[in-house]
């Protein structure tokens, strides 16, 4: 049996899966927590990696790393952090993002150069913030890595140049995924504009080709960002749409063509191969259900039971769940809106309306992605902890109006990294095909009136 190791260095923890390279069977899985916060000493990730890979790394013929996108790991000339890494969810660079977009000629010009409109999550905006608020530290910066690059460098044999991949690089704000025959290329002028001076950037490695070796001689794959890793782990094709339901919602698809959406609704990331991974994000997803459970004084299981006891349409109640503002549609200052409440409204109606509103919001994201990319999904996949809810399983295919596939629970970023490691080991033209036993197809009678009422409420409450 040939074993490969996939690592996911996420915001909250490091996960590692040791996998049979032939069929994708997970032989062993481990995890270790990361420090909390939106700025973290990146050396803590290396300690977590050492913990979870002890005894596994030696058994693997190849290894690759998936990691949280966008994080700024700024290093001095000795390769040491000049400060704690700013993570994707650190929003202090919001003003810097607006400045950089304006300097590039506006949102559409920005999207055409880098594939996306800059927001606070992107690395370039964090470098601009560093330039403006910590100039002494900014002056010390000799190189900048992304989290997965930093972990890969730690695993690599001494002397291996730092490397990244086009998928994760496409989230920096100073990389073009369409340049250099689709492999991608750095944009030094944008890097200099962000930090105020040039800095060393990692080599852009290619999936399927070894990027280096570990100290023990194992093949080291290019690695990638977490969303790209999940697409690899789930083996998405160009006719699939993936709905990932966490605190926020992410709808993505693998595409053969790049996008440049100046509205910022669709972000035009590259994937871990030579395609693209356009993505639409909602700010309010599983958190909507947690809020509703708290307000009704029940747990999530009881919330699901209540929702399933109400009729489709929740007795006429509709919720726009934009509690923390919303990104799709772009309403950063929005609040939640409930309509259709009457003396006859029940607790069950309120529970069901929360589920229906959340799924309607995700359905809008699916439509936005399809409208901009032309991807008409043949399959819709849904992942995330919320998919355990029987109410979500019943309502999602009804609201979306199509069957929904739920793969078995798993660490798909780490599994995608393992698949990439197996690809680099084999030297094949494509990543190996692994089975995903246990995938469940959800079907239900469509409830188009639910989305119709949601659309009416959205139009009534949005500013002109």
N, C-alpha and C positions, 0 to 999 in steps of 0.2 A: 504494500500500500504506500503510495506517494502522498505525503501530507504537505499542505500549504497553510500559512498563517495569515489571517486577516485581522487588522487592528482598526478600531474606530476610536479616535481621540476626539470625543464630543465635548460639548460645553460642560456637561455635568460629570462625565466619567470616561475612563478608558475601558473599552471592551475588546476582548480578543477571542477569536474562534479558530480552532485547529480543525482543518477540513480535509477530507479525502478528495484529492485532486481529480479523481476519476468521475465521481458522481455527486459531489457537493455535500455529502453527509458530514454533519458536524460531529467531530470526535470528542472535543472538549471545549468548554466556554468558560471564560472568567471575566471579572470586572473589578475596577478599583475607582473610588470616588475622586473627583477633583475638588479643589477649593471653590467655594461659592463666590459670586461676584461677577461684575462685568469687566474687571481688570484683574489679572492673575499673573503671578510669576510663572513663566512658561516652564521653568525647571521642574515645577510640580507635575507637569504632564510626563516628563521623562521618568520621574520616580514611579508614577502610576504604570507607565509602560514596562519598566523593569519588573514591577511586581506581577503584572498579569502574564508576562511572557516567560517568567522564570520556569525553566524546564520544558517549555513549549518551543521556544525559538530553536533550540538544539535539535528538535525533532522535525523541523520544517525544511523542505527543500527550497521553498521560496516564501517571501513575505511581502506584503504591501500595506500601506497605511491610508485609511480614509480619515478625514478630519473636518472639524467645524470650519466653515468658510469665513473668509474676510479678515480674520483676526490679525492684528499688527504685531509681529515679533520683530522689533527693531534691535539690531545687534551692533556692537562696536567693532573696532578693528581686530580685537582678540576673539570675536565670536560670542561675546557675552551680552546679555540683555542690558540695554541702557535704561530700561524701566520695565514695569509690569506690562504684559501684553494687553492691549485693548481688544476686547472681544466684539463679535458681530453685533451683540445686543447692547453695546455701550453707545448711547445716543448723543454724547456731548459734542459730536462733530456735525450736528445737523446744519449749523450755520456755514461750516466749512464746505459741506456738500453743495449748498446753494451757491456759494461763491465760485466753486470750481465749475459747476454747470454753466454759470453765467460767463465765466472766462472762456469756456469752450464754444460759446456762441448760442447757448440755449439748450433746452432739453432734447430737441430732435438732433441737433448737431452732436450732442454728447452721445446719444444712443447710436448714431451712425458710426462714431469712432470706436466705442467700446462695447456696443451691444445693449447697453442698459443706461437708464438715467440714474446718475449717482444719488444715493441716499446715505444716511449716516452709517449704515453697516459697512460700506465699502472701505477697503484699506486706504485708498488715496485720501479719503476725507479725514481719516485718523492721523495720517502723516501731516496734513495741513494743520490740523489741530495741534499736533506736537510742535510744528514750526512756529505757530503763533503763541502758544501758551507755555512751552518749555524749550525755548531756543537753545539753551546750553546743552540739553540732552539731544535735541535735534542735530546739533553740530557734531555730536559724537557718532551718529549713525553711519556705519560703513556698509551695511547690508540689511535687507528686509526679507523675512521669510513669512510664509503662512504657517498656521499650526501644523498641518500635515507635513510640510517641508521640514520643519524643525524636528519633528519626531523621526522622520526618515533619515535626516542627517545624523541623529543620535544612534540609529541602528546600523548605519553604513560603516564599512571598513575605513580606518583612518586614511585621509588623503582623498576621499571621494568628494568631488565638487557637490555643493548643494544643488538639489533639483526639485522641480515641481512638475505639474502637468497642466495642459491647456484648460481643463475643466475648472480647477481651482484658481488658476491664474486669471480666468475671465471674470472673477469677482474682485480683482484688485482695484480696477479703475485706471490702470496704466498698461493694459494688454489688449491687443486686437486678436480675436479668435479667427478672423477671416483672412489675416495676412499669411504669407509664406505657405501658399498652397494648402490652406486649411489647417496647418499645424499650429499656426499662431505665432505672434511675435510681440515682444515688449515694445512699449511706446516711451522711449526715454524722455521726450519732451514733457509728457504728462507726469512722469515720475519726478522730474526736476521741479515742475510747477507745484507739485504737492508738497514736497519736503523743503524746497529751496536750494537743494544741491543734489547731484547725482549720487547713486549708491549701487552697490552690486546686487544683481538680481539672479535668482537661481536658473540653472539650465532647464529648459522645457523638455522633459522626457516624454516618450510616447508609450501608450499602453501597448502591451504585447511584446515589448522589447525591454530586456533588463536595463534598469537605470544604474545598477551597481550591484554590489554584493555586501553581505554582512561580514562581520569579523570572522564568523565561523564558515564563511564560504557560500551561504545560501543566496540565491538570486533575490535581488531587491527590485520590486516593481515600482512603477512611477508614482503610485498612489493617486489620490484625487480628493475633491471636496465631498462633503457628506451627502449632498443631494445627488451628485454624480455617482457616488458609490452605491447609494440605494438603488439607482436605476440599473446599475450593473448587477447588484444582488438579486433584484426582481426580474432581471433579464427582459427589460422593457423593449418592445419593438416599436417601429414607427407608426403603428396603428393603435397604440395603447395610450391611455391617459391614466395617470396615477393621482389619486387623491390621498394626501397624507394629513391625518387629523391629529394634531397635537394641541398645545395651547393656542397656536395659530394654525391656519390651514394652508397647505401648499398643493397646488395643482400643476403638474408638469407633464411634459411629453418629450420623447426623443424625436428630433426633427433632422431632416437632411438639408435644411436651408436656415441661414441665420435670420434673426429678426432685429429690427431697430425701431422700437415703439417709443416715440417721443412723449407719449402720455405717461409713461412709467408704469402702466398697468402690467405689461408683459416684460419681464427681465430676460435678456438674451444671453444667458450663460452658454458656454460650450459644454459638451459632455466629455466623458473620459476617453472617447475614441476620436473620430474625425467629424462628428456631427455636432448638434447643438441640443441644449436642454432648456427651451423656453419655459418660463414659470410664471404663475400668477399666485399671489399670496393674499390671504385674508388675515386680519389681525385677531379675529374672534372666532374660535372654533370650539374645542373641548371645554375651554373656560366658560363658555355660555351655559353648558350643562351643569358645571360645578356651581355657578352662580344661582341657577334656577333651583337646584337641589337645596342650597343654603336658604334661599328665600322661602321655599316651601317647608323647610324643616325636615327634610328627608335625606337619605343617602342616595347614591347614584342608582343602586338597584331598585329602590322604591320609586325613584323618579321614572325609571323605565317602565315599571309596572303601571304607574299612573298614566303615563303617556299612551301605553298600549290599550288602556281601558277607555280612551276617548276616541271619537270618530275622526276619520280623516278630515282635515280642515279645522280641527280644534274648536268646533262650535263657532266658527267665524272669527276667532282670535288670530291675529297675525303679529309677529314680532320682527322688527329689524334689529338684529343683535349687535349693533355697532357701539357697544358699551365703552370701549377704550378708543374711540375714533375708528376709522376703517381705511384700508388701503385699496380695496376693491369692493365698491367704488371708492374713489379717492376723496374721502371725507375725514380728514385728520381731526377735526374738531367735533365730530358727530357724537351723539349719545344714543342710547337704546330707545326705540320707539315701539310702543304697543298700541294696536288699534283693534276695534271690534269687541271691546269689553262691554258686557251687559250684566244685569243682575242675574242672568241665567248662567254666566260663565262659572265653570267648576275648576277645582284644583287640577283635575285631570286635563282639562282644556289648556291650562297654563303650562302644564308639563309637556304636553304634546306640541304646543306652539313653540316652545324652546327648541325642541328637536327639529321641527319643520323649518323654523327660521334659520337655524344653523345650516341645514342641508340646502335650503334655497340659496343661501349666501355662497356655498361651495358650488352649487349648480351654475350660478352666475359666473363664477371663476372659470368653470369648464367652458361655458359659452364664450367668454372673453378670449380664452386661449384658442379655441377653435376658430373664432372669427378672425383673429390676427394671423394665425399660422396656417390656416387651411387644413389642420389636422382634424379629420372626422373620425372619432374613436370607434374602432371595432370592439375594443374591450375597455372597460373602466375597472381599475383596480383600486381598492381602498385599504389603507393600512393605518396603524396607530392604535394606541391603547383604548380609545373610545370605541373601536370596532367590536370590543367585547360586549357592548350593550345590546341586548335583544331589541330594544326600541330602535336604535340606530340601524340595526340590521334589517328591521322590518320597514322602516321609513325611507332609507336611502334609495333603494330601487324604485319605490313608489314616486318619490319627489323627482328623482333624476329621469324617470320614465324609461329605464332600461335596466337589464341585469347588471349586477355589481359582483365582481370577484374579490373575495377576501383571502389572501394568502395566509398560510399559518404564521403565527407569531414568530418573530425571529429578529436577530440583529442584522438587518439587511445592509447597513453601511459596512460593517465588518465582513459580512458574507461577500459583498461586492468587492472589497479589497482582496479577499481570499481568491475570488474568481479572477481578478486581475493578476494576482501573483501566479496562479496556475497558467494563465495566458502567457505571461512573460517566461515562465519555465518551459512551456511547450514550444514556443516560437511559432505558433500557428498564426493563420491570417485572421482569426476571430477568437473571441473568448470561448471557452468550453461551454457546452450546454449542460446544465444540471437540472434535475427534476425538482419540483416544489410540491411534494405530496402533501395532501391535506388542504389544498385550496378549495374554498367553498363558494358556490355560485348562489347569490341571493336574488330572488325574483319576487315581484309583487305587482298587483294591478296599479297602473299609473294613476296619479292624482294631479292632473294638470291644473285643476282649479286652485290648488295650494300655491303653485308658482304664479298663477295669474294674479291672485290677491296680493302676493308678496310684491310683484312688480308694480301694482297699483299703489301700494303703500309707499314703495320706494320713490316713485315719481312725485307723490304728494308731499313727501317730507324732505326731498333734496332741494337745495337752493337752486334758483334759476340760472 
